Amino acid sequence: MDDASNPKRLRQRSPHRNPAALLLTLALFLVTVLLNHFTFVLQVRFDGEVIGTVPDAQVLEELIDTAEEAVETLRGAQPQVAERVSYSLRLASVTQAETLDTEVVEQSLFYHIDGVDLRYVILVDGEPLGAVYAPEKLHTAMEERLQGYIEAGANTANFLSDVEYDFQLIDLDSDLPLDADGLLALVSTFTVETIEHITYTEPIPYEITIIPDDTRFDDETELIQEGEDGKSEITAEITYIDGEAIQYEILQTKILIEALPQIIIAGTLERPLTASWGEYIWPAEGRLSSGFGPRRVAIGSSNHQGIDISAPAGTPVIAADGGEVIFTGWLGGFGNLIRIRHDNDHVTYYAHLSSIDTRVGDRVYRGQFIGRVGMTGTASGNHLHFEIRINGRPVDPAPWLP
């Protein structure tokens, strides 16, 4: 009978029934699992204190070399780092090994080396101002100072200097300030630029428009329209440095009310010397002895149509305004009389003259000598009788005289 027909022999020859073979297979399986999913890493100690984990010895050596070179460059002497570092093997998953942060070990080395430290260096315009472990307080103090300007009305607020934080290795024996509270106090010394937008109104001055008129004299003007100021709304930007204004710029001008121009007609003709001004001066120096209107007199009219200016005989009489002489000579109770027609068609009378020094047709100017005071005609004493007639009707001369 052959072996294949013997069930007992088959069971004895089956490897699954061999304990040694089974253990070997299990061991090989476990080794395969370990090799595929786990690996050895180095747990690093500095002076016996665990400071982190690295993948292998080569990485650790590179970290030690980097630390020694950095400290030597900074302080001028190489620290003995390798002698103080030790490590031990440790089993870790492959995933853990691949995600190890070697920077933790690198920083821990610097933290444990005497005379140096890792801190945030505050740089102002590139110059180191000091160093702190955490810049949050300093940053908060700076933000609070800027916020104070915003709350006071500024639209924007910024430090004029460039402030940065650089995490770096520092020499603890250097002159770099390491007092965090002292650095906070320095925040108040940083120059701040603020920009404020303001809106206000201001008047728009009216313009004067002059319309020339070649039918009027150059000293004659007529107001056609009163000018009125307008109003505009101004939006401006003011730049301050530490609260002091250094720049003002108008951003927008909005007209709220248009200005109304003043319009004036102005003559362009040169005024002749004998032209009328339309205003009168006193025709003689003396005392007003009789006014216009009803009066009680023994000699002369009781309804006085002019005024009397009492003056010594021979006192000069002048034209009260420029115009044309239209009458000279004797006229009843007026005695010696001069009449002048002015450019506004007013006529002035000068009566009781002792002499006449002009003639009909003459053009006389205001203030020109035309005769002398006397008492010719109906008069009780030396005086000048002066009248102003408009449209042939006598008016009170007093309001027309200065």
WOCOR-V120671 format. One record per residue. N is the residue number from 1. RES is the residue in one letter. SS is DSSP state (A for helix, B for strand, O for the rest). Layout:
# WOCOR-V120671
n: [N/N]
res: [RES/RES]
ss: [SS/SS]
This chain:
# WOCOR-V120671
n: [1/2/3/4/5/6/7/8/9/10/11/12/13/14/15/16/17/18/19/20/21/22/23/24/25/26/27/28/29/30/31/32/33/34/35/36/37/38/39/40/41/42/43/44/45/46/47/48/49/50/51/52/53/54/55/56/57/58/59/60/61/62/63/64/65/66/67/68/69/70/71/72/73/74/75/76/77/78/79/80/81/82/83/84/85/86/87/88/89/90/91/92/93/94/95/96/97/98/99/100/101/102/103/104/105/106/107/108/109/110/111/112/113/114/115/116/117/118/119/120/121/122/123/124/125/126/127/128/129/130/131/132/133/134/135/136/137/138/139/140/141/142/143/144/145/146/147/148/149/150/151/152/153/154/155/156/157/158/159/160/161/162/163/164/165/166/167/168/169/170/171/172/173/174/175/176/177/178/179/180/181/182/183/184/185/186/187/188/189/190/191/192/193/194/195/196/197/198/199/200/201/202/203/204/205/206/207/208/209/210/211/212/213/214/215/216/217/218/219/220/221/222/223/224/225/226/227/228/229/230/231/232/233/234/235/236/237/238/239/240/241/242/243/244/245/246/247/248/249/250/251/252/253/254/255/256/257/258/259/260/261/262/263/264/265/266/267/268/269/270/271/272/273/274/275/276/277/278/279/280/281/282/283/284/285/286/287/288/289/290/291/292/293/294/295/296/297/298/299/300/301/302/303/304/305/306/307/308/309/310/311/312/313/314/315/316/317/318/319/320/321/322/323/324/325/326/327/328/329/330/331/332/333/334/335/336/337/338/339/340/341/342/343/344/345/346/347/348/349/350/351/352/353/354/355/356/357/358/359/360/361/362/363/364/365/366/367/368/369/370/371/372/373/374/375/376/377/378/379/380/381/382/383/384/385/386/387/388/389/390/391/392/393/394/395/396/397/398/399/400/401/402]
res: [M/D/D/A/S/N/P/K/R/L/R/Q/R/S/P/H/R/N/P/A/A/L/L/L/T/L/A/L/F/L/V/T/V/L/L/N/H/F/T/F/V/L/Q/V/R/F/D/G/E/V/I/G/T/V/P/D/A/Q/V/L/E/E/L/I/D/T/A/E/E/A/V/E/T/L/R/G/A/Q/P/Q/V/A/E/R/V/S/Y/S/L/R/L/A/S/V/T/Q/A/E/T/L/D/T/E/V/V/E/Q/S/L/F/Y/H/I/D/G/V/D/L/R/Y/V/I/L/V/D/G/E/P/L/G/A/V/Y/A/P/E/K/L/H/T/A/M/E/E/R/L/Q/G/Y/I/E/A/G/A/N/T/A/N/F/L/S/D/V/E/Y/D/F/Q/L/I/D/L/D/S/D/L/P/L/D/A/D/G/L/L/A/L/V/S/T/F/T/V/E/T/I/E/H/I/T/Y/T/E/P/I/P/Y/E/I/T/I/I/P/D/D/T/R/F/D/D/E/T/E/L/I/Q/E/G/E/D/G/K/S/E/I/T/A/E/I/T/Y/I/D/G/E/A/I/Q/Y/E/I/L/Q/T/K/I/L/I/E/A/L/P/Q/I/I/I/A/G/T/L/E/R/P/L/T/A/S/W/G/E/Y/I/W/P/A/E/G/R/L/S/S/G/F/G/P/R/R/V/A/I/G/S/S/N/H/Q/G/I/D/I/S/A/P/A/G/T/P/V/I/A/A/D/G/G/E/V/I/F/T/G/W/L/G/G/F/G/N/L/I/R/I/R/H/D/N/D/H/V/T/Y/Y/A/H/L/S/S/I/D/T/R/V/G/D/R/V/Y/R/G/Q/F/I/G/R/V/G/M/T/G/T/A/S/G/N/H/L/H/F/E/I/R/I/N/G/R/P/V/D/P/A/P/W/L/P]
ss: [O/O/A/A/A/O/A/A/A/A/A/A/A/O/A/A/A/O/A/A/A/A/A/A/A/A/A/A/A/A/A/A/A/A/A/A/A/B/B/B/B/B/B/B/B/B/O/O/B/B/B/B/B/B/O/O/A/A/A/A/A/A/A/A/A/A/A/A/A/A/A/A/A/A/A/O/O/O/O/O/O/A/A/A/B/B/B/B/B/B/B/B/B/A/A/A/A/A/O/O/O/A/A/A/A/A/A/A/A/A/A/A/O/O/O/B/B/B/B/B/B/B/B/B/O/O/B/B/B/B/B/B/O/O/O/A/A/A/A/A/A/A/A/A/A/A/A/A/A/A/A/O/O/O/O/B/B/B/B/O/O/O/B/B/B/B/B/B/B/B/B/O/O/O/O/O/O/O/O/A/A/A/A/A/A/A/A/A/A/O/O/B/B/B/B/B/B/B/B/B/B/B/B/B/O/O/O/B/B/B/B/B/B/B/B/B/B/O/O/O/B/B/B/B/B/O/O/B/O/B/B/B/B/B/B/B/B/B/B/B/B/O/O/B/B/B/B/B/B/B/B/B/B/B/B/B/B/O/O/B/O/B/B/B/B/B/B/B/B/O/O/O/O/O/O/O/O/O/O/B/O/O/O/O/O/O/B/B/B/B/O/O/B/B/O/O/O/O/O/O/O/O/B/B/O/O/B/B/B/B/O/O/O/O/O/B/B/B/O/O/O/O/B/B/B/B/B/B/B/B/O/A/A/A/O/B/B/B/B/B/B/O/O/O/O/O/B/B/B/B/B/O/B/B/B/B/O/O/O/O/O/O/B/B/O/O/O/O/B/B/B/B/B/B/O/O/O/O/O/O/O/O/B/B/B/B/B/B/B/B/O/O/B/B/B/O/O/A/A/A/B/O]
